[in-house]
């Protein structure tokens, strides 16, 4: 059967090429999406929740810990399993065997002592009952129907009744626990069929889904193949884009700088033209104002030279006015600014060469890199059919190998075996239920024995308590009271008859169930049991590892029960759990490395020449140099900015006119006063007609603003212009040198990356197959579920816990029968009708 299991698991190998599971390889750009391996969900939940009775189970576990507090004796079990006893008569007397025997006794000392007490109970209680019966037949041991009356008789009777009632309650609790455990086991057995069917269903899913999962792994090779062929068919655009991207890190910034400089040349021309036009507009306005102010100043000076200013009253005023005449002049003199015509002429000469167009040609030539690569990789396209044949051969090998495995036969055999097993379970499960009914009936009879005793005790207490008459003497007690005493003695009699039978069952189930719990269930829960099973040479003295010896016929492979169970518990693939790579190696069938090397050699022969790409020709570079020597640095920007920031006139003409008119009012009435006021009016007229337009008219405001912006732009442009141009030309030359001389290195690097991408598809497929086989293909959770169902649920939770709770409740009831017998015998004396009485005798009653 193990060989067939190995053959079944071989079909999981068809997608793997490496004998150990490693992390998934992360290829260069181009991650493939293989989707999800088809898988169904397993239904079985190998976990049992006992419900309210779990409190009793925990109580029994605590009691067993008191009986057996020692941990699982791994070393002792190993030695006992490896030691041979009974081959010869003297084996048991060997020192090592004596030591092992003493160690086993020490470990089982709690069970041994408890069993000894139980056996003592079994043998002594019937014997004591027999002696007690014979003693009473001889009118001893309370058999004499005579009761001596005592002053504390009521107190004793109440005390015995209370103690018997308490003992009966404890016995009742024990028998209820035993009955609950008995019924729980039956209920679980009846419901076990559903759990068994669920396990069979999961095993069928495990068998039926595995071929579909393998077919899916195989089919996903086409995804890898199609992607590789697609990239090879587009090798030119793909590789050209990569080369362009790498070269673009140097080329694009250089061309961008040259294009920016071309834009700066055009902006410089516009700025120079704006300066020239704006200066002419401002010069025109300021020259007319200057002429008018000069005329006014001359006329005003002639007026002040009149004889009327010689008069004493007007002399000082005329002198003040005469001294202020110098303020009647323009402040911003644009006529004195140097021209920019020479610079503009040189820039216009530079612009005769369309630098932007030359740079765009460089862009276009560089953007044609993918086309150049396409034209120069025709040899790769010619090799695509060969590579396609190689890839097809890989797929054919995979398919051939998959078909070579006897998958269908193995699956059919295991399906038949599984079906037969399921039919066997279905056939014999009613028999199991029938035997369980017999067991349930037997346990119920045992519980009924205790219940019968309890019925006599409770009836005795009820009749005795209700029928007792304090006024009646022992010889005149009523029928009900006497019946109560008889019930108590009947309970005592049945206690002697049944107690040893109950204790025999308790001892047998205690020894069996307790040791199963301590030696199987607890070590199974903490996996200590697996460690013992994994002990080298334990199950087979010639095999170091038993499981690998059974599966692979190679006991040296490190395959343990604990590791397999843990992996299956985590729902890992059976390939990983059973280390099936040691059974069969398919590298010889799927040597993808050999094929990928062949593909890589074809790709490595790519030869690409990009020397035809010209980023910027000599004419464009000469244009840049001419621009740097256009004389922009010679413009007196400070003079321009200084005049722009000045006011139109040296003095506010309105203020000057008002001040002039005010001083005229200080003069004597006459022609001088009137003349000065006339001049003041002329000054106001000049201000309104010429100064205000110069300050507010859009024409002049725009000219001033444009002049300001243009001068500042020219100042920025001219700053280190020669160095900027040299940097641009240097960047272009560097990028051109990279294309002409170092592009081959970039191409080799990108070709290597491209090759890694193509090869990476296959490596990614192999890694994905390995990962899928390790975690997704044929997950062996059903195997762990079967083990858990058989051991943890059926054996431990259903059977062992129920059996242990049964003997715990029945044993407790049996033990409390002893005090109940004593109290019942004592109490019956107070309820039964006596033949004789001694009312005043206070002596101690003798049995």
C-alpha positions in Angstrom: 0.0 0.0 0.0 2.9 2.4 0.8 4.3 1.8 -2.7 1.0 2.7 -4.3 0.9 5.9 -2.2 4.4 6.8 -3.5 3.3 6.3 -7.1 0.3 8.4 -6.6 2.4 11.3 -5.2 4.8 11.1 -8.2 2.3 12.9 -10.4 2.9 16.0 -8.3 6.4 16.3 -9.6 5.8 17.2 -13.2 6.1 20.9 -12.7 9.2 21.1 -10.6 12.8 21.2 -11.7 14.6 21.6 -8.4 14.7 19.2 -5.5 14.1 21.7 -2.8 11.6 24.5 -2.2 13.1 28.0 -2.3 11.6 31.5 -2.3 10.0 32.6 -5.6 12.5 34.2 -7.9 11.7 37.8 -8.7 12.6 38.4 -12.4 13.5 41.7 -14.0 10.6 43.8 -15.3 7.9 41.6 -16.7 6.2 39.7 -14.0 3.9 37.0 -15.3 0.4 36.3 -13.9 -0.2 32.6 -13.7 -3.5 33.0 -11.8 -4.6 30.7 -9.0 -4.3 27.0 -8.9 -7.8 25.5 -8.9 -8.6 24.2 -5.4 -11.7 23.2 -3.5 -12.3 23.8 0.2 -12.1 20.8 2.6 -15.2 20.4 4.7 -13.9 18.5 7.7 -13.2 20.6 10.8 -11.1 18.3 12.9 -12.0 19.9 16.2 -14.4 18.7 18.8 -16.2 21.0 21.3 -17.7 18.7 24.0 -20.2 21.4 25.3 -21.3 21.6 28.9 -20.0 18.1 29.7 -16.5 19.5 29.0 -16.5 20.7 32.6 -16.6 17.1 33.8 -13.9 16.2 31.3 -11.6 18.9 32.7 -12.4 17.7 36.3 -11.4 14.2 35.3 -8.2 15.5 33.7 -7.4 17.3 36.9 -8.0 14.1 38.9 -5.8 12.1 36.6 -3.1 14.7 37.0 -3.2 14.1 40.8 -3.0 10.4 40.2 -0.2 10.7 37.6 1.5 14.1 37.7 4.6 12.9 35.8 5.2 14.1 32.2 5.2 11.6 29.3 8.2 9.3 29.8 9.7 9.6 26.3 13.0 7.9 27.2 11.3 5.1 29.1 8.9 4.4 26.3 11.8 4.3 23.8 13.9 1.9 26.0 10.9 -0.3 26.6 10.1 -0.5 22.9 13.7 -1.3 22.0 14.3 -3.7 24.9 13.5 -7.4 24.3 11.8 -9.2 27.1 10.9 -12.9 27.5 13.3 -14.3 24.9 15.0 -16.3 27.7 14.1 -17.0 31.2 16.7 -14.7 32.6 15.8 -11.6 30.6 13.8 -10.1 33.4 16.6 -10.5 35.8 19.1 -8.5 33.8 20.0 -5.3 35.5 18.9 -3.0 32.7 15.6 -4.7 32.5 15.1 -4.5 36.3 15.9 -0.8 36.1 13.4 -0.3 33.3 10.8 -2.2 35.2 11.3 -0.1 38.3 11.1 3.1 36.2 7.8 1.9 34.7 6.5 1.1 38.2 7.6 4.5 39.4 5.8 6.2 36.5 2.7 4.1 37.1 2.8 4.3 40.9 -0.3 6.4 41.0 -2.3 4.0 38.9 -0.9 1.0 40.8 -1.8 2.4 44.2 -5.3 3.4 43.0 -5.8 0.0 41.3 -4.6 -1.7 44.5 -7.2 0.2 46.5 -9.8 -0.8 44.0 -8.9 -4.4 44.2 -8.9 -4.2 48.0 -12.4 -2.8 47.7 -13.5 -5.6 45.4 -12.3 -8.4 47.7 -13.0 -6.9 51.1 -16.4 -5.4 50.6 -18.1 -8.6 49.7 -16.3 -10.4 52.5 -17.2 -7.7 55.0 -20.8 -7.9 53.7 -20.8 -11.7 54.2 -19.4 -11.4 57.7 -21.8 -8.6 58.5 -24.8 -10.7 57.3 -23.7 -13.7 59.3 -23.1 -11.5 62.3 -26.6 -10.1 62.2 -28.1 -13.5 61.7 -26.6 -14.3 65.1 -28.3 -11.2 66.6 -25.1 -9.3 66.7 -23.9 -6.2 64.8 -27.3 -4.6 65.3 -29.2 -7.7 64.4 -30.9 -7.9 67.8 -34.2 -6.2 67.7 -33.6 -4.3 70.9 -32.8 -0.6 71.2 -31.6 1.0 74.4 -33.0 4.5 74.8 -30.7 7.4 75.3 -31.2 11.0 76.1 -29.4 12.1 72.8 -31.2 9.6 70.6 -33.0 12.3 68.6 -29.7 14.1 68.0 -28.0 10.8 66.8 -30.9 9.9 64.6 -30.9 13.4 63.0 -27.2 13.3 62.5 -27.2 9.8 60.9 -30.1 10.8 58.6 -28.3 14.0 57.5 -25.1 12.2 56.8 -26.9 9.4 54.9 -28.8 12.1 52.9 -25.5 13.9 52.1 -23.8 10.6 51.1 -26.8 9.7 48.9 -26.7 13.1 47.2 -23.0 12.6 46.4 -23.7 9.1 45.1 -26.5 10.7 43.0 -24.2 13.2 41.5 -21.7 10.5 40.7 -24.3 8.3 39.0 -25.6 11.3 37.1 -22.0 12.0 35.8 -21.7 8.4 34.8 -25.0 8.4 33.0 -24.1 11.7 31.2 -20.8 10.3 30.1 -22.5 7.1 28.9 -25.1 9.0 27.0 -22.5 11.4 25.6 -20.5 8.6 24.1 -23.6 7.1 22.5 -24.6 10.5 21.0 -21.1 11.0 19.6 -21.0 7.5 18.1 -24.4 8.2 16.4 -23.0 11.5 15.1 -19.7 10.0 14.0 -21.0 8.9 10.7 -21.3 12.4 9.4 -17.7 13.1 10.5 -16.5 9.9 8.8 -18.3 10.8 5.6 -16.8 14.3 5.7 -13.3 12.8 5.9 -14.0 10.4 3.0 -15.4 13.4 1.0 -12.2 15.4 1.6 -10.0 12.4 0.6 -12.0 12.1 -2.7 -11.5 15.8 -3.3 -7.8 15.3 -2.6 -7.6 12.6 -5.2 -9.9 14.1 -7.8 -8.5 17.7 -7.7 -4.8 16.7 -8.0 -4.9 15.9 -11.7 -6.7 19.1 -12.5 -4.2 21.0 -10.5 -1.3 19.4 -12.3 -2.9 20.0 -15.7 -3.2 23.7 -14.7 0.5 23.9 -13.8 1.4 22.3 -17.1 -0.9 24.5 -19.1 0.6 27.7 -17.6 3.8 26.9 -19.4 2.0 28.3 -22.5 1.7 31.6 -20.7 5.5 31.7 -20.3 6.1 30.6 -23.8 3.6 33.1 -25.3 5.1 36.0 -23.3 8.7 35.0 -24.4 7.7 34.8 -28.0 5.8 38.1 -27.9 8.9 39.8 -26.5 11.2 38.2 -29.1 8.9 39.2 -31.9 9.1 42.8 -30.6 12.7 42.7 -29.7 13.5 45.9 -31.7 10.9 48.2 -30.0 11.4 46.7 -26.6 15.2 46.7 -26.7 15.2 50.0 -28.5 13.0 51.6 -25.8 15.4 50.3 -23.1 18.5 51.6 -24.9 16.7 55.0 -25.6 15.7 55.2 -21.9 19.3 54.7 -20.7 20.8 57.1 -23.2 18.1 59.5 -22.6 19.4 60.1 -19.1 22.3 62.1 -20.8 20.8 63.0 -24.1 17.5 64.6 -23.1 18.9 67.0 -20.6 21.5 68.2 -23.1 18.9 68.7 -25.9 16.5 70.3 -23.4 19.3 72.8 -22.4 20.0 73.6 -26.1 16.3 74.1 -26.8 16.0 76.3 -23.7 18.9 78.4 -25.1 17.2 78.7 -28.5 14.2 80.0 -26.6 16.4 82.4 -24.7 17.8 83.8 -28.0 14.2 84.6 -29.2 13.4 86.2 -25.9 16.5 88.2 -26.1 15.6 89.6 -29.5 12.1 90.5 -28.3 13.6 92.2 -25.2 16.1 94.2 -27.3 13.3 95.3 -29.6 11.1 96.3 -26.7 14.0 98.3 -25.2 14.5 100.2 -28.4 10.9 101.0 -29.0 10.2 101.9 -25.3 13.1 104.2 -25.2 12.0 106.0 -28.3 8.5 106.5 -26.9 9.8 107.8 -23.6 12.3 110.0 -25.2 9.7 111.6 -27.4 7.5 112.5 -24.3 10.3 113.8 -22.1 11.9 115.9 -24.9 8.6 117.8 -25.5 8.2 118.4 -21.8 11.8 119.5 -21.5 11.3 122.1 -24.2 8.1 123.5 -22.7 9.7 123.7 -19.2 12.7 125.5 -20.7 10.4 128.1 -22.3 8.5 128.7 -19.1 11.7 129.0 -17.1 13.1 131.5 -19.6 9.9 133.6 -19.5 9.8 133.5 -15.8 13.4 134.5 -15.6 12.7 137.6 -17.9 9.8 138.5 -15.7 12.0 138.4 -12.6 14.5 140.7 -14.3 11.9 143.4 -14.5 12.6 146.6 -12.6 9.6 145.9 -10.4 11.7 143.2 -8.6 14.2 145.9 -7.6 11.7 147.4 -5.2 12.5 146.6 -1.6 9.1 144.9 -1.0 9.6 142.5 -3.9 13.3 142.0 -4.0 13.4 139.1 -1.4 10.4 137.3 -3.0 11.9 137.6 -6.5 15.2 136.3 -5.2 13.5 133.2 -3.8 11.6 132.6 -7.0 14.7 133.1 -9.1 16.6 130.5 -7.0 13.9 127.9 -7.5 13.9 128.2 -11.3 16.4 125.3 -11.6 13.8 122.9 -10.4 11.7 123.5 -13.5 13.3 120.7 -15.5 12.8 117.0 -16.3 14.2 114.4 -14.0 14.2 111.2 -16.1 16.4 111.8 -19.2 16.0 108.9 -21.6 17.8 110.7 -24.3 21.1 110.0 -22.7 20.7 106.2 -22.6 22.9 104.1 -24.8 21.3 102.3 -27.7 21.0 98.6 -28.2 20.9 98.5 -32.0 24.3 96.7 -32.3 23.3 94.0 -30.0 19.9 93.6 -31.7 21.6 93.3 -35.1 23.9 90.6 -33.9 21.0 88.7 -32.3 19.1 89.0 -35.6 22.1 87.6 -37.3 22.1 84.6 -34.9 18.4 84.0 -35.5 19.0 83.6 -39.2 20.0 80.0 -38.1 16.9 78.2 -36.9 18.5 76.7 -33.7 15.1 75.3 -32.5 14.7 73.4 -35.7 18.2 71.9 -35.4 17.5 70.8 -31.8 14.2 69.3 -32.9 16.1 67.3 -35.6 18.3 66.0 -32.8 15.2 65.0 -30.8 13.8 63.3 -33.9 17.1 61.5 -34.6 17.3 60.3 -31.0 13.6 59.2 -31.0 14.3 57.0 -33.9 16.5 54.8 -31.7 13.9 52.0 -31.5 13.6 52.0 -35.3 17.4 51.8 -35.6 17.4 48.9 -33.2 14.5 47.2 -35.1 16.5 47.5 -38.4 19.6 46.1 -36.8 17.9 43.2 -35.0 16.6 41.4 -38.0 18.9 38.5 -37.2 17.0 37.9 -34.0 13.7 37.8 -35.8 15.1 35.2 -38.1 16.0 33.1 -35.1 12.5 33.3 -33.6 11.3 30.2 -35.4 14.2 28.2 -34.0 13.6 29.6 -30.5 9.9 28.8 -30.9 10.8 25.2 -31.7 12.9 25.1 -28.6 10.1 26.4 -26.5 7.7 24.0 -28.1 10.0 21.1 -27.3 10.1 22.1 -23.7 6.3 22.0 -23.6 6.3 18.7 -25.4 8.7 17.2 -22.8 6.5 18.4 -20.0 3.4 16.9 -21.6 5.2 13.7 -22.5 6.5 13.2 -19.0 3.0 14.0 -17.5 1.4 11.4 -19.8 4.1 8.9 -19.0 3.0 8.8 -15.4 0.3 6.3 -14.6 -1.9 8.9 -13.1 -5.2 7.5 -14.1 -4.4 4.0 -13.0 -3.0 5.2 -9.7 -6.0 7.4 -9.1 -8.4 4.6 -10.1 -6.7 2.2 -7.7 -6.8 4.6 -4.8 -10.4 5.6 -5.6 -11.4 1.9 -5.6 -9.5 1.5 -2.3 -11.2 4.5 -0.9 -14.6 3.5 -2.1 -14.1 0.0 -0.6 -13.1 1.5 2.7 -16.1 3.8 2.7 -18.4 0.9 1.8 -16.8 -1.2 4.6 -17.4 1.7 7.1 -21.0 2.1 5.8 -21.6 -1.7 6.1 -20.2 -2.1 9.6 -21.2 1.2 11.1 -24.6 -0.2 12.0 -22.8 -3.1 13.8 -20.7 -0.5 15.7 -23.9 1.3 16.7 -25.4 -2.1 17.7 -22.4 -2.9 19.9 -22.4 0.6 21.3 -26.1 0.0 22.2 -25.0 -3.1 24.1 -22.3 -1.1 25.8 -24.8 1.7 26.6 -27.3 -0.8 28.0 -24.6 -2.4 30.2 -23.5 0.9 31.5 -27.1 1.8 32.1 -27.6 -1.3 34.1 -24.6 -0.4 36.2 -26.1 3.0 36.8 -29.4 1.4 37.6 -27.8 -0.7 40.3 -26.6 2.4 42.0 -30.0 4.0 41.4 -31.7 1.0 43.0 -29.6 1.5 46.1 -30.4 5.2 46.1 -34.1 4.5 45.7 -34.0 2.3 48.9 -32.0 4.9 50.7 -34.3 7.8 49.7 -37.4 5.8 50.4 -36.0 4.8 53.7 -35.2 8.4 54.6 -38.6 9.5 53.4 -40.7 6.8 55.2 -38.5 6.9 58.3 -38.6 10.7 58.6 -42.3 11.0 57.8 -43.5 8.0 59.8 -41.3 8.6 62.9 -43.3 9.3 66.1 -41.3 10.7 69.0 -44.0 9.7 71.4 -44.0 6.1 70.3 -41.6 3.6 72.0 -39.2 1.4 69.9 -41.6 -1.5 70.2 -44.7 0.5 69.2 -43.3 2.4 66.1 -45.6 2.8 63.2 -45.7 0.8 60.0 -44.3 3.6 57.8 -41.3 4.2 60.1 -40.6 0.4 60.2 -40.9 0.3 56.4 -38.4 3.1 56.1 -35.9 1.1 58.3 -36.5 -2.0 56.1 -35.8 0.1 53.0 -32.5 1.2 54.5 -31.4 -2.3 55.3 -32.5 -3.4 51.8 -30.2 -0.6 50.4 -27.4 -1.9 52.5 -27.9 -5.4 51.3 -27.9 -4.4 47.6 -24.8 -2.2 48.3 -22.9 -5.3 49.4 -24.2 -7.2 46.4 -23.5 -4.6 43.7 -20.6 -2.6 45.0 -17.9 -5.1 44.0 -19.3 -5.5 40.5 -19.3 -1.7 40.1 -15.7 -1.5 41.4 -14.5 -4.2 39.0 -15.8 -2.1 36.1 -14.4 1.1 37.6 -10.9 -0.5 38.0 -10.8 -1.9 34.5 -12.0 1.4 32.8 -9.8 3.4 35.1 -6.6 1.5 34.2 -7.4 1.5 30.6 -8.9 5.0 30.1 -6.4 6.7 32.4 -3.4 5.2 30.7 -4.8 6.0 27.3 -5.2 9.6 28.3 -1.7 9.9 29.8 0.2 7.8 27.3 -1.7 8.6 24.1 -4.0 11.6 24.2 -1.8 14.1 26.1 1.4 13.2 24.2 -0.5 13.4 20.9 -1.8 16.8 21.8 1.7 18.3 22.4 3.2 16.0 19.6 5.5 14.2 22.1 4.1 11.0 20.8 5.4 11.8 17.3 8.8 12.4 18.7 8.8 8.9 20.2 7.7 7.4 16.9 10.5 9.3 15.2 13.2 7.8 17.4 15.8 6.2 15.1 15.7 2.4 15.0 12.6 2.2 17.2 10.0 0.7 14.9 12.6 -1.1 12.8 16.0 -1.9 14.3 17.5 -1.6 10.8 16.0 1.7 9.8 17.0 5.1 11.1 13.8 6.8 9.9 10.9 4.4 9.7 8.6 6.6 7.5 11.2 7.3 4.8 12.0 3.6 4.9 8.4 2.7 4.2 7.8 5.3 1.5 11.2 5.6 -0.2 13.0 2.4 0.9 15.7 4.7 2.1 15.7 5.1 5.9 18.5 7.7 5.8 16.2 10.4 4.5 15.2 12.8 7.3 11.4 12.3 7.2 9.6 12.3 10.5 6.0 11.7 11.6 6.0 15.0 13.5 7.1 17.1 10.5 4.7 15.4 8.1 1.8 15.8 10.5 2.7 19.5 11.2 3.0 20.3 7.5 -0.3 18.6 6.7 -1.9 20.4 9.6 -0.8 23.6 8.0 -2.4 22.4 4.7 0.9 22.4 2.8 1.3 20.4 -0.4 2.0 16.7 0.0 5.2 17.2 -2.1 6.7 19.3 0.6 5.2 17.3 3.5 6.6 14.0 2.4 9.9 15.3 0.8 9.0 13.6 -2.4 11.9 15.1 -4.2 13.9 12.2 -2.8 11.7 9.7 -4.7 12.1 11.0 -8.2 14.2 13.8 -9.9 12.8 15.2 -13.1 15.7 17.7 -13.9 16.7 15.4 -16.7 13.3 15.8 -18.3 13.0 19.5 -17.8 16.5 20.9 -18.1 15.2 24.4 -18.9 18.7 25.8 -18.2 20.1 24.2 -21.3 17.3 25.7 -23.5 17.6 29.1 -21.9 21.3 29.2 -22.5 20.6 28.6 -26.2 18.1 31.4 -26.2 20.6 33.7 -24.4 23.3 33.0 -27.0 21.0 34.0 -29.8 20.2 37.3 -28.0 23.8 38.1 -27.1 24.8 38.3 -30.8 22.8 41.5 -31.2 25.0 44.2 -32.8 23.6 47.7 -32.9 25.3 51.0 -34.3 23.8 54.3 -33.3 26.5 56.6 -34.8 23.9 58.0 -37.3 22.2 59.9 -34.5 23.4 63.6 -34.6 22.1 65.6 -31.7 23.3 69.1 -32.8 25.4 69.9 -35.8 28.3 72.4 -36.1 26.0 75.2 -37.4 23.8 75.0 -34.3 26.9 75.1 -32.0 28.3 78.1 -34.0 25.0 79.8 -33.6 25.2 79.4 -29.8 28.7 80.8 -29.8 27.7 83.8 -31.8 24.9 84.4 -29.3 27.3 84.4 -26.4 29.4 87.1 -28.2 26.4 89.3 -29.2 27.5 92.0 -26.7 24.7 91.7 -24.2 27.1 92.0 -21.4 28.1 95.5 -22.6 24.6 97.0 -22.0 24.6 99.6 -19.2 21.7 98.0 -17.3 22.3 100.2 -14.2 21.7 103.4 -16.3 18.5 102.1 -17.7 17.2 101.0 -14.3 18.2 104.3 -12.7 16.2 106.3 -15.3 13.2 104.0 -15.1 13.0 104.5 -11.4 13.2 108.3 -11.6 10.1 110.7 -11.5 9.2 112.7 -14.6 10.2 116.1 -13.2 12.5 117.3 -10.5 9.7 119.0 -8.6 5.9 118.6 -8.5 4.7 121.2 -11.0 1.4 121.7 -9.2 3.2 122.4 -5.9 5.6 124.7 -7.7 2.7 126.6 -9.4 0.8 127.0 -6.1 4.0 128.2 -4.3 4.7 130.6 -7.1 1.1 132.0 -7.0 1.3 132.3 -3.2 4.5 134.4 -3.5 2.9 136.5 -6.2 0.2 137.4 -3.7 2.9 138.8 -1.4 4.0 141.3 -4.0 2.3 144.7 -4.4 -0.6 144.8 -6.8 0.6 145.4 -10.3 1.9 144.0 -13.5 4.6 141.8 -11.7 2.0 140.0 -9.6 -0.2 139.4 -12.6 2.7 138.1 -14.7 3.8 135.6 -12.0 0.3 134.3 -11.7 0.1 133.9 -15.5 3.3 131.8 -15.3 1.9 129.7 -12.6 -1.2 128.9 -14.7 1.1 128.0 -17.6 3.0 125.6 -15.3 -0.3 124.0 -14.3 -1.3 123.6 -17.9 2.0 121.9 -18.7 1.5 119.5 -15.7 -2.0 118.6 -16.8 -1.2 118.3 -20.5 2.2 116.6 -20.5 3.3 115.3 -17.0 0.0 113.6 -16.2 -0.1 111.7 -19.6 3.5 110.7 -19.1 2.6 109.2 -15.7 -0.8 107.8 -16.5 -1.3 107.3 -20.2 -1.3 103.6 -21.2 1.2 104.3 -24.0 3.9 105.7 -21.6 3.0 103.4 -18.7 3.3 100.3 -20.9 6.5 101.6 -22.4 8.0 102.1 -19.0 6.9 98.7 -17.8 8.1 96.9 -20.9 11.4 98.7 -20.7 11.7 97.6 -17.0 10.9 94.0 -17.7 13.1 93.8 -20.9 16.1 95.3 -19.1 15.8 92.9 -16.3 15.4 89.9 -18.7 18.4 91.0 -20.6 20.3 91.4 -17.4 19.5 87.8 -16.4 20.2 86.4 -19.8 23.6 88.2 -20.1 24.7 87.0 -16.6 27.5 84.4 -17.3 26.1 83.9 -20.8 29.4 82.7 -22.1 29.7 80.0 -19.4 26.1 79.0 -20.0 26.6 78.5 -23.7 29.8 76.5 -23.1 27.9 74.3 -20.6 25.1 73.6 -23.2 27.6 72.8 -25.9 29.6 70.7 -23.5 26.5 68.7 -22.5 25.6 68.2 -26.1 29.1 67.1 -27.0 29.2 64.7 -24.0 25.8 63.1 -25.0 27.0 62.8 -28.6 30.3 61.2 -27.4 28.2 58.8 -25.4 26.1 57.8 -28.4 29.2 57.5 -30.7 31.6 55.8 -28.4 29.8 54.4 -25.3 26.4 53.4 -26.7 27.8 49.9 -27.4 28.3 49.4 -23.6 24.8 50.7 -22.9 23.5 48.4 -25.6 25.3 45.4 -24.1 24.0 46.2 -20.7 20.4 46.6 -21.9 20.7 43.5 -24.1 21.8 41.6 -21.0 18.8 42.9 -19.1 16.6 42.0 -21.9 18.0 38.5 -22.0 17.5 38.2 -18.3 13.9 39.2 -18.8 13.4 36.5 -21.4 15.2 33.9 -19.3 13.4 35.2 -16.2 10.1 34.2 -17.6 11.1 30.5 -17.5 12.8 30.9 -14.1 9.6 32.6 -12.9 7.5 29.7 -14.2 9.7 27.1 -12.5 9.7 29.1 -9.2 5.9 29.5 -9.4 5.5 25.7 -10.0 7.7 25.0 -7.1 5.8 27.3 -4.8 2.5 26.0 -6.0 3.5 22.4 -5.5 4.8 23.3 -2.0 1.7 25.1 -0.8 -1.2 24.7 -3.2 -1.1 21.4 -5.2 -2.6 18.4 -3.3 -2.7 20.1 0.1 -2.6 17.2 2.6 -4.9 18.7 5.2 -7.3 15.7 4.8 -4.5 13.3 5.9 -4.0 15.3 9.1 -7.8 15.5 9.5 -8.0 11.7 9.3 -5.3 11.4 12.0 -7.0 14.0 14.2 -10.4 12.4 13.7 -9.1 8.9 14.6 -7.0 9.9 17.5 -7.9 13.3 18.9 -11.7 13.1 18.3 -12.7 9.4 18.2 -10.2 7.9 20.6 -9.6 10.8 23.0 -12.6 13.1 22.9 -15.3 10.6 22.2 -14.2 7.4 23.9 -11.5 8.2 26.4 -13.0 11.3 27.9 -16.4 9.6 28.1 -15.0 6.4 29.6 -12.9 8.3 32.1 -15.9 10.4 33.2 -17.9 7.2 33.5 -15.5 5.5 35.9 -15.0 8.8 37.7 -18.7 9.2 38.4 -19.3 5.5 39.1 -16.2 5.1 41.2 -17.1 8.1 43.3 -20.6 6.6 43.8 -19.1 3.2 44.8 -16.7 4.7 47.3 -19.5 6.6 49.0 -21.5 3.5 49.4 -19.2 2.5 52.3 -20.2 5.5 54.5 -23.8 5.2 53.3 -23.9 1.5 54.5 -22.7 2.6 57.9 -25.1 5.5 58.2 -28.0 3.4 56.9 -27.4 0.6 59.4 -27.1 3.0 62.2 -30.2 5.0 61.1 -32.4 1.9 60.5 -32.2 1.1 64.3 -34.2 4.3 64.9 -36.8 3.6 62.3 -37.5 -0.2 62.6 -40.0 -1.6 65.2 -38.0 -3.3 68.0 -39.0 -6.5 69.8 -37.8 -5.3 73.2 -36.8 -2.0 74.7 -34.9 -0.5 77.6 -36.1 2.9 78.2 -33.8 4.1 81.0 -30.6 2.4 80.0 -28.0 5.1 79.2 -25.1 2.7 78.7 -23.3 2.6 75.3 -25.0 0.4 72.7 -23.0 -2.6 71.8 -23.1 -4.4 68.4 
